Amino acid sequence: MSKLHVIKLEKGQDVKEGLKQYMMDKDWKGAVIVTAAGSLRGVTLSNPISDTPPSVLLPITVDVPCEIMSFTGELIRKDDTPKSLSHFVQDDPCNYIVHIHASISHGSGVVNGGGLRAATVHRALNIYVLELEE
């Protein structure tokens, strides 16, 4: 049975870089991001606005403190990345890509959601992941 891991990120940390850093010394097949609890700022989300590949994405940036409403995704080895996610593969030392869908609330309860492109931890963030077994 898979073990639940808690990745704890601190104020000011980049969310995707924090996840990549955590995965750098792992030799996992991959991981499923189950959820997260905490607050973010400088959040950029994107949603597709076309049906034809490659998808045209419309980004929205929210640069005020936000609470996480939902947070799910996957950490995939670059070698196992499906073609549909190949645009995530970048030149960096981490052997994993980070693919997250999130919704956040801010202000008087405004909610935004989509594919997470960037975010910084506002106060603290706990991300709960399950390691994929071979």
N, CA, C and O atoms as a GROMACS GRO file, in nm:
protein
  536
    1MET      N    1   0.085  -0.118   0.000
    1MET     CA    2   0.000   0.000   0.000
    1MET      C    3   0.089   0.125   0.000
    1MET      O    4   0.194   0.128   0.065
    2SER      N    5   0.046   0.226  -0.073
    2SER     CA    6   0.122   0.351  -0.082
    2SER      C    7   0.121   0.426   0.050
    2SER      O    8   0.024   0.422   0.126
    3LYS      N    9   0.231   0.493   0.076
    3LYS     CA   10   0.244   0.574   0.196
    3LYS      C   11   0.210   0.718   0.163
    3LYS      O   12   0.249   0.770   0.058
    4LEU      N   13   0.137   0.783   0.252
    4LEU     CA   14   0.105   0.924   0.236
    4LEU      C   15   0.223   1.007   0.288
    4LEU      O   16   0.266   0.990   0.402
    5HIS      N   17   0.273   1.097   0.203
    5HIS     CA   18   0.383   1.186   0.240
    5HIS      C   19   0.329   1.328   0.251
    5HIS      O   20   0.239   1.367   0.177
    6VAL      N   21   0.383   1.404   0.344
    6VAL     CA   22   0.345   1.545   0.360
    6VAL      C   23   0.466   1.630   0.324
    6VAL      O   24   0.572   1.620   0.388
    7ILE      N   25   0.450   1.714   0.221
    7ILE     CA   26   0.555   1.805   0.180
    7ILE      C   27   0.520   1.941   0.239
    7ILE      O   28   0.417   1.999   0.206
    8LYS      N   29   0.605   1.990   0.327
    8LYS     CA   30   0.579   2.116   0.396
    8LYS      C   31   0.661   2.227   0.332
    8LYS      O   32   0.784   2.223   0.330
    9LEU      N   33   0.591   2.327   0.280
    9LEU     CA   34   0.658   2.442   0.220
    9LEU      C   35   0.633   2.564   0.309
    9LEU      O   36   0.531   2.574   0.377
   10GLU      N   37   0.729   2.654   0.308
   10GLU     CA   38   0.724   2.771   0.397
   10GLU      C   39   0.699   2.900   0.319
   10GLU      O   40   0.709   2.904   0.196
   11LYS      N   41   0.666   3.002   0.394
   11LYS     CA   42   0.638   3.135   0.338
   11LYS      C   43   0.747   3.176   0.239
   11LYS      O   44   0.866   3.166   0.267
   12GLY      N   45   0.702   3.222   0.122
   12GLY     CA   46   0.794   3.271   0.021
   12GLY      C   47   0.845   3.166  -0.076
   12GLY      O   48   0.905   3.202  -0.178
   13GLN      N   49   0.824   3.037  -0.048
   13GLN     CA   50   0.872   2.933  -0.139
   13GLN      C   51   0.786   2.925  -0.264
   13GLN      O   52   0.665   2.943  -0.258
   14ASP      N   53   0.851   2.898  -0.377
   14ASP     CA   54   0.782   2.871  -0.502
   14ASP      C   55   0.725   2.729  -0.493
   14ASP      O   56   0.798   2.635  -0.461
   15VAL      N   57   0.596   2.713  -0.520
   15VAL     CA   58   0.530   2.583  -0.502
   15VAL      C   59   0.589   2.476  -0.593
   15VAL      O   60   0.625   2.368  -0.547
   16LYS      N   61   0.598   2.504  -0.722
   16LYS     CA   62   0.649   2.403  -0.814
   16LYS      C   63   0.795   2.370  -0.787
   16LYS      O   64   0.834   2.253  -0.793
   17GLU      N   65   0.875   2.470  -0.758
   17GLU     CA   66   1.016   2.445  -0.728
   17GLU      C   67   1.030   2.365  -0.598
   17GLU      O   68   1.118   2.278  -0.588
   18GLY      N   69   0.946   2.392  -0.499
   18GLY     CA   70   0.948   2.316  -0.375
   18GLY      C   71   0.916   2.169  -0.398
   18GLY      O   72   0.978   2.081  -0.338
   19LEU      N   73   0.818   2.142  -0.484
   19LEU     CA   74   0.783   2.003  -0.517
   19LEU      C   75   0.896   1.935  -0.593
   19LEU      O   76   0.930   1.820  -0.565
   20LYS      N   77   0.955   2.005  -0.689
   20LYS     CA   78   1.067   1.948  -0.764
   20LYS      C   79   1.185   1.919  -0.671
   20LYS      O   80   1.249   1.815  -0.682
   21GLN      N   81   1.213   2.012  -0.580
   21GLN     CA   82   1.323   1.993  -0.486
   21GLN      C   83   1.299   1.869  -0.400
   21GLN      O   84   1.391   1.791  -0.375
   22TYR      N   85   1.176   1.851  -0.355
   22TYR     CA   86   1.141   1.734  -0.274
   22TYR      C   87   1.166   1.605  -0.354
   22TYR      O   88   1.215   1.506  -0.299
   23MET      N   89   1.132   1.607  -0.482
   23MET     CA   90   1.142   1.487  -0.565
   23MET      C   91   1.284   1.457  -0.613
   23MET      O   92   1.312   1.346  -0.657
   24MET      N   93   1.373   1.555  -0.604
   24MET     CA   94   1.508   1.540  -0.661
   24MET      C   95   1.581   1.416  -0.610
   24MET      O   96   1.650   1.350  -0.688
   25ASP      N   97   1.568   1.382  -0.484
   25ASP     CA   98   1.642   1.268  -0.431
   25ASP      C   99   1.558   1.141  -0.425
   25ASP      O  100   1.601   1.040  -0.368
   26LYS      N  101   1.439   1.144  -0.483
   26LYS     CA  102   1.353   1.026  -0.484
   26LYS      C  103   1.379   0.945  -0.609
   26LYS      O  104   1.422   0.997  -0.711
   27ASP      N  105   1.352   0.818  -0.600
   27ASP     CA  106   1.357   0.731  -0.718
   27ASP      C  107   1.220   0.667  -0.736
   27ASP      O  108   1.208   0.546  -0.757
   28TRP      N  109   1.118   0.750  -0.727
   28TRP     CA  110   0.981   0.702  -0.738
   28TRP      C  111   0.940   0.691  -0.883
   28TRP      O  112   0.994   0.760  -0.970
   29LYS      N  113   0.844   0.605  -0.910
   29LYS     CA  114   0.782   0.599  -1.042
   29LYS      C  115   0.708   0.730  -1.067
   29LYS      O  116   0.703   0.778  -1.180
   30GLY      N  117   0.653   0.786  -0.963
   30GLY     CA  118   0.578   0.912  -0.970
   30GLY      C  119   0.497   0.926  -0.843
   30GLY      O  120   0.513   0.848  -0.749
   31ALA      N  121   0.410   1.026  -0.840
   31ALA     CA  122   0.328   1.048  -0.722
   31ALA      C  123   0.197   1.115  -0.764
   31ALA      O  124   0.189   1.182  -0.866
   32VAL      N  125   0.096   1.093  -0.682
   32VAL     CA  126  -0.032   1.158  -0.700
   32VAL      C  127  -0.046   1.262  -0.591
   32VAL      O  128  -0.029   1.232  -0.473
   33ILE      N  129  -0.078   1.385  -0.630
   33ILE     CA  130  -0.105   1.491  -0.532
   33ILE      C  131  -0.251   1.478  -0.494
   33ILE      O  132  -0.340   1.499  -0.577
   34VAL      N  133  -0.276   1.443  -0.369
   34VAL     CA  134  -0.412   1.417  -0.322
   34VAL      C  135  -0.483   1.548  -0.290
   34VAL      O  136  -0.597   1.569  -0.330
   35THR      N  137  -0.415   1.636  -0.217
   35THR     CA  138  -0.472   1.764  -0.177
   35THR      C  139  -0.363   1.850  -0.116
   35THR      O  140  -0.247   1.808  -0.106
   36ALA      N  141  -0.400   1.968  -0.075
   36ALA     CA  142  -0.309   2.057  -0.003
   36ALA      C  143  -0.391   2.148   0.086
   36ALA      O  144  -0.509   2.171   0.062
   37ALA      N  145  -0.328   2.198   0.190
   37ALA     CA  146  -0.391   2.294   0.280
   37ALA      C  147  -0.293   2.406   0.305
   37ALA      O  148  -0.176   2.383   0.336
   38GLY      N  149  -0.341   2.529   0.290
   38GLY     CA  150  -0.254   2.642   0.314
   38GLY      C  151  -0.298   2.763   0.232
   38GLY      O  152  -0.408   2.768   0.178
   39SER      N  153  -0.207   2.859   0.226
   39SER     CA  154  -0.239   2.984   0.156
   39SER      C  155  -0.130   3.017   0.055
   39SER      O  156  -0.013   2.984   0.074
   40LEU      N  157  -0.171   3.083  -0.053
   40LEU     CA  158  -0.082   3.118  -0.162
   40LEU      C  159  -0.096   3.265  -0.199
   40LEU      O  160  -0.189   3.332  -0.154
   41ARG      N  161  -0.003   3.313  -0.281
   41ARG     CA  162  -0.016   3.444  -0.345
   41ARG      C  163   0.063   3.437  -0.475
   41ARG      O  164   0.140   3.343  -0.496
   42GLY      N  165   0.044   3.534  -0.561
   42GLY     CA  166   0.112   3.530  -0.690
   42GLY      C  167   0.075   3.407  -0.769
   42GLY      O  168   0.162   3.343  -0.830
   43VAL      N  169  -0.053   3.372  -0.768
   43VAL     CA  170  -0.101   3.250  -0.832
   43VAL      C  171  -0.136   3.278  -0.978
   43VAL      O  172  -0.212   3.369  -1.008
   44THR      N  173  -0.079   3.198  -1.068
   44THR     CA  174  -0.119   3.203  -1.208
   44THR      C  175  -0.183   3.071  -1.244
   44THR      O  176  -0.123   2.965  -1.230
   45LEU      N  177  -0.307   3.080  -1.292
   45LEU     CA  178  -0.385   2.964  -1.336
   45LEU      C  179  -0.414   2.981  -1.484
   45LEU      O  180  -0.417   3.093  -1.534
   46SER      N  181  -0.434   2.871  -1.554
   46SER     CA  182  -0.471   2.882  -1.695
   46SER      C  183  -0.578   2.781  -1.730
   46SER      O  184  -0.589   2.674  -1.670
   47ASN      N  185  -0.658   2.820  -1.830
   47ASN     CA  186  -0.766   2.734  -1.880
   47ASN      C  187  -0.763   2.737  -2.033
   47ASN      O  188  -0.732   2.840  -2.092
   48PRO      N  189  -0.794   2.622  -2.097
   48PRO     CA  190  -0.794   2.620  -2.242
   48PRO      C  191  -0.909   2.704  -2.299
   48PRO      O  192  -1.019   2.707  -2.244
   49ILE      N  193  -0.880   2.771  -2.411
   49ILE     CA  194  -0.984   2.849  -2.477
   49ILE      C  195  -0.999   2.808  -2.624
   49ILE      O  196  -1.062   2.878  -2.703
   50SER      N  197  -0.940   2.693  -2.660
   50SER     CA  198  -0.956   2.640  -2.795
   50SER      C  199  -0.968   2.489  -2.789
   50SER      O  200  -0.927   2.426  -2.691
   51ASP      N  201  -1.026   2.432  -2.892
   51ASP     CA  202  -1.042   2.286  -2.900
   51ASP      C  203  -0.933   2.217  -2.979
   51ASP      O  204  -0.918   2.095  -2.971
   52THR      N  205  -0.857   2.293  -3.055
   52THR     CA  206  -0.758   2.233  -3.143
   52THR      C  207  -0.622   2.228  -3.076
   52THR      O  208  -0.581   2.325  -3.012
   53PRO      N  209  -0.550   2.116  -3.092
   53PRO     CA  210  -0.416   2.109  -3.035
   53PRO      C  211  -0.317   2.190  -3.117
   53PRO      O  212  -0.336   2.198  -3.239
   54PRO      N  213  -0.215   2.248  -3.062
   54PRO     CA  214  -0.200   2.258  -2.916
   54PRO      C  215  -0.300   2.358  -2.859
   54PRO      O  216  -0.332   2.458  -2.924
   55SER      N  217  -0.348   2.331  -2.740
   55SER     CA  218  -0.447   2.417  -2.676
   55SER      C  219  -0.393   2.557  -2.657
   55SER      O  220  -0.277   2.576  -2.621
   56VAL      N  221  -0.478   2.654  -2.680
   56VAL     CA  222  -0.446   2.793  -2.646
   56VAL      C  223  -0.497   2.812  -2.504
   56VAL      O  224  -0.613   2.785  -2.474
   57LEU      N  225  -0.409   2.859  -2.416
   57LEU     CA  226  -0.443   2.874  -2.276
   57LEU      C  227  -0.458   3.020  -2.239
   57LEU      O  228  -0.380   3.104  -2.282
   58LEU      N  229  -0.560   3.050  -2.159
   58LEU     CA  230  -0.582   3.185  -2.109
   58LEU      C  231  -0.536   3.190  -1.964
   58LEU      O  232  -0.599   3.130  -1.877
   59PRO      N  233  -0.426   3.262  -1.937
   59PRO     CA  234  -0.378   3.271  -1.798
   59PRO      C  235  -0.449   3.383  -1.722
   59PRO      O  236  -0.488   3.484  -1.779
   60ILE      N  237  -0.463   3.362  -1.592
   60ILE     CA  238  -0.510   3.465  -1.501
   60ILE      C  239  -0.417   3.464  -1.380
   60ILE      O  240  -0.384   3.357  -1.329
   61THR      N  241  -0.375   3.581  -1.336
   61THR     CA  242  -0.286   3.591  -1.220
   61THR      C  243  -0.359   3.662  -1.107
   61THR      O  244  -0.420   3.767  -1.126
   62VAL      N  245  -0.353   3.603  -0.989
   62VAL     CA  246  -0.413   3.660  -0.868
   62VAL      C  247  -0.299   3.688  -0.772
   62VAL      O  248  -0.236   3.595  -0.721
   63ASP      N  249  -0.271   3.816  -0.748
   63ASP     CA  250  -0.155   3.851  -0.666
   63ASP      C  251  -0.196   3.908  -0.531
   63ASP      O  252  -0.138   4.006  -0.484
   64VAL      N  253  -0.294   3.846  -0.470
   64VAL     CA  254  -0.336   3.879  -0.333
   64VAL      C  255  -0.337   3.748  -0.255
   64VAL      O  256  -0.335   3.641  -0.315
   65PRO      N  257  -0.339   3.754  -0.122
   65PRO     CA  258  -0.345   3.630  -0.045
   65PRO      C  259  -0.468   3.547  -0.082
   65PRO      O  260  -0.578   3.600  -0.095
   66CYS      N  261  -0.447   3.416  -0.098
   66CYS     CA  262  -0.553   3.323  -0.139
   66CYS      C  263  -0.554   3.201  -0.048
   66CYS      O  264  -0.450   3.160   0.005
   67GLU      N  265  -0.670   3.144  -0.032
   67GLU     CA  266  -0.684   3.015   0.037
   67GLU      C  267  -0.704   2.907  -0.068
   67GLU      O  268  -0.772   2.929  -0.168
   68ILE      N  269  -0.646   2.790  -0.046
   68ILE     CA  270  -0.663   2.678  -0.137
   68ILE      C  271  -0.799   2.614  -0.112
   68ILE      O  272  -0.834   2.581   0.001
   69MET      N  273  -0.876   2.598  -0.218
   69MET     CA  274  -1.006   2.530  -0.212
   69MET      C  275  -0.992   2.385  -0.258
   69MET      O  276  -1.049   2.294  -0.198
   70SER      N  277  -0.915   2.364  -0.366
   70SER     CA  278  -0.884   2.229  -0.414
   70SER      C  279  -0.744   2.230  -0.474
   70SER      O  280  -0.697   2.334  -0.521
   71PHE      N  281  -0.680   2.115  -0.473
   71PHE     CA  282  -0.541   2.107  -0.516
   71PHE      C  283  -0.511   1.960  -0.544
   71PHE      O  284  -0.491   1.882  -0.451
   72THR      N  285  -0.508   1.922  -0.671
   72THR     CA  286  -0.482   1.783  -0.708
   72THR      C  287  -0.388   1.780  -0.828
   72THR      O  288  -0.376   1.878  -0.901
   73GLY      N  289  -0.321   1.667  -0.846
   73GLY     CA  290  -0.234   1.658  -0.961
   73GLY      C  291  -0.145   1.537  -0.955
   73GLY      O  292  -0.175   1.436  -0.891
   74GLU      N  293  -0.032   1.550  -1.026
   74GLU     CA  294   0.060   1.438  -1.036
   74GLU      C  295   0.202   1.487  -1.054
   74GLU      O  296   0.227   1.596  -1.104
   75LEU      N  297   0.295   1.404  -1.010
   75LEU     CA  298   0.438   1.424  -1.031
   75LEU      C  299   0.482   1.306  -1.116
   75LEU      O  300   0.481   1.192  -1.071
   76ILE      N  301   0.521   1.336  -1.240
   76ILE     CA  302   0.547   1.232  -1.339
   76ILE      C  303   0.694   1.235  -1.380
   76ILE      O  304   0.749   1.342  -1.404
   77ARG      N  305   0.757   1.116  -1.387
   77ARG     CA  306   0.893   1.110  -1.440
   77ARG      C  307   0.892   1.162  -1.583
   77ARG      O  308   0.801   1.131  -1.660
   78LYS      N  309   0.991   1.241  -1.618
   78LYS     CA  310   0.998   1.297  -1.753
   78LYS      C  311   0.992   1.188  -1.860
   78LYS      O  312   0.929   1.206  -1.964
   79ASP      N  313   1.058   1.075  -1.834
   79ASP     CA  314   1.058   0.965  -1.931
   79ASP      C  315   0.921   0.903  -1.950
   79ASP      O  316   0.896   0.839  -2.052
   80ASP      N  317   0.831   0.920  -1.855
   80ASP     CA  318   0.697   0.862  -1.861
   80ASP      C  319   0.589   0.963  -1.900
   80ASP      O  320   0.470   0.931  -1.896
   81THR      N  321   0.631   1.083  -1.937
   81THR     CA  322   0.536   1.189  -1.966
   81THR      C  323   0.458   1.159  -2.094
   81THR      O  324   0.518   1.136  -2.199
   82PRO      N  325   0.324   1.159  -2.086
   82PRO     CA  326   0.245   1.138  -2.208
   82PRO      C  327   0.260   1.257  -2.303
   82PRO      O  328   0.289   1.368  -2.259
   83LYS      N  329   0.238   1.233  -2.432
   83LYS     CA  330   0.254   1.339  -2.532
   83LYS      C  331   0.167   1.459  -2.500
   83LYS      O  332   0.207   1.573  -2.526
   84SER      N  333   0.050   1.437  -2.443
   84SER     CA  334  -0.042   1.548  -2.413
   84SER      C  335   0.016   1.644  -2.310
   84SER      O  336  -0.029   1.758  -2.299
   85LEU      N  337   0.116   1.600  -2.233
   85LEU     CA  338   0.179   1.685  -2.132
   85LEU      C  339   0.323   1.720  -2.166
   85LEU      O  340   0.395   1.775  -2.083
   86SER      N  341   0.366   1.690  -2.287
   86SER     CA  342   0.506   1.711  -2.324
   86SER      C  343   0.549   1.857  -2.314
   86SER      O  344   0.668   1.885  -2.299
   87HIS      N  345   0.454   1.951  -2.322
   87HIS     CA  346   0.489   2.093  -2.310
   87HIS      C  347   0.534   2.130  -2.169
   87HIS      O  348   0.589   2.238  -2.147
   88PHE      N  349   0.513   2.040  -2.071
   88PHE     CA  350   0.558   2.065  -1.934
   88PHE      C  351   0.706   2.032  -1.916
   88PHE      O  352   0.770   2.084  -1.825
   89VAL      N  353   0.761   1.945  -2.002
   89VAL     CA  354   0.899   1.900  -1.986
   89VAL      C  355   0.992   2.017  -2.016
   89VAL      O  356   0.987   2.077  -2.123
   90GLN      N  357   1.078   2.046  -1.919
   90GLN     CA  358   1.170   2.159  -1.932
   90GLN      C  359   1.312   2.112  -1.906
   90GLN      O  360   1.335   2.003  -1.854
   91ASP      N  361   1.407   2.197  -1.942
   91ASP     CA  362   1.547   2.171  -1.914
   91ASP      C  363   1.578   2.212  -1.771
   91ASP      O  364   1.614   2.327  -1.746
   92ASP      N  365   1.565   2.121  -1.678
   92ASP     CA  366   1.609   2.146  -1.541
   92ASP      C  367   1.654   2.014  -1.482
   92ASP      O  368   1.623   1.908  -1.537
   93PRO      N  369   1.727   2.017  -1.371
   93PRO     CA  370   1.786   1.894  -1.317
   93PRO      C  371   1.685   1.795  -1.260
   93PRO      O  372   1.719   1.679  -1.237
   94CYS      N  373   1.563   1.839  -1.236
   94CYS     CA  374   1.464   1.749  -1.178
   94CYS      C  375   1.413   1.653  -1.285
   94CYS      O  376   1.384   1.694  -1.397
   95ASN      N  377   1.402   1.526  -1.250
   95ASN     CA  378   1.357   1.423  -1.343
   95ASN      C  379   1.204   1.412  -1.346
   95ASN      O  380   1.151   1.321  -1.410
   96TYR      N  381   1.133   1.502  -1.278
   96TYR     CA  382   0.987   1.495  -1.270
   96TYR      C  383   0.924   1.624  -1.320
   96TYR      O  384   0.982   1.732  -1.310
   97ILE      N  385   0.803   1.610  -1.376
   97ILE     CA  386   0.725   1.729  -1.409
   97ILE      C  387   0.614   1.741  -1.305
   97ILE      O  388   0.570   1.641  -1.248
   98VAL      N  389   0.569   1.864  -1.283
   98VAL     CA  390   0.464   1.894  -1.186
   98VAL      C  391   0.341   1.935  -1.264
   98VAL      O  392   0.345   2.032  -1.341
   99HIS      N  393   0.230   1.862  -1.245
   99HIS     CA  394   0.106   1.889  -1.316
   99HIS      C  395  -0.005   1.900  -1.210
   99HIS      O  396  -0.044   1.800  -1.150
  100ILE      N  397  -0.054   2.023  -1.188
  100ILE     CA  398  -0.150   2.049  -1.080
  100ILE      C  399  -0.271   2.125  -1.134
  100ILE      O  400  -0.258   2.214  -1.218
  101HIS      N  401  -0.389   2.088  -1.085
  101HIS     CA  402  -0.511   2.165  -1.106
  101HIS      C  403  -0.554   2.214  -0.968
  101HIS      O  404  -0.552   2.139  -0.871
  102ALA      N  405  -0.592   2.342  -0.960
  102ALA     CA  406  -0.624   2.401  -0.830
  102ALA      C  407  -0.738   2.500  -0.843
  102ALA      O  408  -0.764   2.555  -0.950
  103SER      N  409  -0.804   2.522  -0.731
  103SER     CA  410  -0.896   2.635  -0.719
  103SER      C  411  -0.860   2.708  -0.591
  103SER      O  412  -0.823   2.649  -0.490
  104ILE      N  413  -0.873   2.841  -0.599
  104ILE     CA  414  -0.834   2.928  -0.487
  104ILE      C  415  -0.946   3.028  -0.462
  104ILE      O  416  -1.021   3.063  -0.553
  105SER      N  417  -0.956   3.075  -0.338
  105SER     CA  418  -1.051   3.182  -0.308
  105SER      C  419  -0.975   3.301  -0.253
  105SER      O  420  -0.870   3.287  -0.190
  106HIS      N  421  -1.031   3.420  -0.279
  106HIS     CA  422  -0.966   3.543  -0.233
  106HIS      C  423  -1.073   3.650  -0.219
  106HIS      O  424  -1.187   3.633  -0.262
  107GLY      N  425  -1.034   3.761  -0.158
  107GLY     CA  426  -1.127   3.872  -0.141
  107GLY      C  427  -1.251   3.830  -0.063
  107GLY      O  428  -1.240   3.772   0.045
  108SER      N  429  -1.366   3.861  -0.118
  108SER     CA  430  -1.490   3.830  -0.048
  108SER      C  431  -1.546   3.695  -0.092
  108SER      O  432  -1.668   3.675  -0.093
  109GLY      N  433  -1.457   3.602  -0.127
  109GLY     CA  434  -1.499   3.467  -0.163
  109GLY      C  435  -1.496   3.439  -0.312
  109GLY      O  436  -1.554   3.340  -0.356
  110VAL      N  437  -1.431   3.523  -0.390
  110VAL     CA  438  -1.416   3.498  -0.533
  110VAL      C  439  -1.330   3.373  -0.551
  110VAL      O  440  -1.227   3.358  -0.487
  111VAL      N  441  -1.374   3.283  -0.639
  111VAL     CA  442  -1.301   3.159  -0.663
  111VAL      C  443  -1.253   3.156  -0.808
  111VAL      O  444  -1.329   3.184  -0.901
  112ASN      N  445  -1.126   3.121  -0.825
  112ASN     CA  446  -1.067   3.100  -0.957
  112ASN      C  447  -1.008   2.960  -0.959
  112ASN      O  448  -0.962   2.910  -0.856
  113GLY      N  449  -1.007   2.898  -1.076
  113GLY     CA  450  -0.950   2.764  -1.086
  113GLY      C  451  -0.889   2.741  -1.221
  113GLY      O  452  -0.913   2.817  -1.315
  114GLY      N  453  -0.809   2.635  -1.231
  114GLY     CA  454  -0.747   2.597  -1.357
  114GLY      C  455  -0.617   2.524  -1.333
  114GLY      O  456  -0.588   2.479  -1.222
  115GLY      N  457  -0.539   2.514  -1.439
  115GLY     CA  458  -0.407   2.452  -1.428
  115GLY      C  459  -0.312   2.549  -1.360
  115GLY      O  460  -0.300   2.665  -1.400
  116LEU      N  461  -0.244   2.501  -1.256
  116LEU     CA  462  -0.152   2.586  -1.181
  116LEU      C  463  -0.023   2.606  -1.259
  116LEU      O  464   0.048   2.509  -1.287
  117ARG      N  465   0.007   2.729  -1.294
  117ARG     CA  466   0.130   2.762  -1.366
  117ARG      C  467   0.237   2.814  -1.271
  117ARG      O  468   0.355   2.786  -1.289
  118ALA      N  469   0.196   2.890  -1.170
  118ALA     CA  470   0.293   2.946  -1.074
  118ALA      C  471   0.219   2.984  -0.946
  118ALA      O  472   0.100   3.016  -0.949
  119ALA      N  473   0.290   2.979  -0.835
  119ALA     CA  474   0.235   3.022  -0.706
  119ALA      C  475   0.347   3.028  -0.604
  119ALA      O  476   0.445   2.954  -0.612
  120THR      N  477   0.330   3.118  -0.509
  120THR     CA  478   0.423   3.134  -0.398
  120THR      C  479   0.345   3.110  -0.269
  120THR      O  480   0.229   3.150  -0.258
  121VAL      N  481   0.408   3.045  -0.174
  121VAL     CA  482   0.343   3.020  -0.044
  121VAL      C  483   0.326   3.154   0.028
  121VAL      O  484   0.421   3.231   0.042
  122HIS      N  485   0.204   3.179   0.074
  122HIS     CA  486   0.176   3.303   0.148
  122HIS      C  487   0.217   3.290   0.294
  122HIS      O  488   0.301   3.367   0.342
  123ARG      N  489   0.160   3.193   0.367
  123ARG     CA  490   0.199   3.171   0.507
  123ARG      C  491   0.264   3.034   0.523
  123ARG      O  492   0.377   3.025   0.572
  124ALA      N  493   0.196   2.930   0.484
  124ALA     CA  494   0.247   2.792   0.493
  124ALA      C  495   0.164   2.706   0.400
  124ALA      O  496   0.052   2.741   0.363
  125LEU      N  497   0.221   2.592   0.361
  125LEU     CA  498   0.150   2.501   0.271
  125LEU      C  499   0.193   2.358   0.300
  125LEU      O  500   0.312   2.328   0.302
  126ASN      N  501   0.097   2.271   0.322
  126ASN     CA  502   0.120   2.127   0.333
  126ASN      C  503   0.059   2.061   0.210
  126ASN      O  504  -0.060   2.079   0.182
  127ILE      N  505   0.140   1.985   0.137
  127ILE     CA  506   0.094   1.914   0.018
  127ILE      C  507   0.100   1.765   0.049
  127ILE      O  508   0.204   1.714   0.092
  128TYR      N  509  -0.011   1.696   0.028
  128TYR     CA  510  -0.022   1.554   0.061
  128TYR      C  511  -0.012   1.472  -0.067
  128TYR      O  512  -0.093   1.487  -0.158
  129VAL      N  513   0.090   1.383  -0.074
  129VAL     CA  514   0.115   1.305  -0.195
  129VAL      C  515   0.125   1.156  -0.161
  129VAL      O  516   0.171   1.117  -0.054
  130LEU      N  517   0.081   1.074  -0.257
  130LEU     CA  518   0.097   0.930  -0.248
  130LEU      C  519   0.199   0.887  -0.352
  130LEU      O  520   0.188   0.921  -0.470
  131GLU      N  521   0.299   0.811  -0.308
  131GLU     CA  522   0.399   0.758  -0.400
  131GLU      C  523   0.336   0.649  -0.485
  131GLU      O  524   0.264   0.563  -0.434
  132LEU      N  525   0.363   0.653  -0.617
  132LEU     CA  526   0.317   0.547  -0.705
  132LEU      C  527   0.417   0.432  -0.696
  132LEU      O  528   0.538   0.452  -0.704
  133GLU      N  529   0.365   0.313  -0.681
  133GLU     CA  530   0.452   0.196  -0.671
  133GLU      C  531   0.471   0.135  -0.808
  133GLU      O  532   0.384   0.146  -0.895
  134GLU      N  533   0.587   0.071  -0.828
  134GLU     CA  534   0.618   0.008  -0.958
  134GLU      C  535   0.519  -0.099  -0.990
  134GLU      O  536   0.529  -0.163  -1.095
   0.00000   0.00000   0.00000
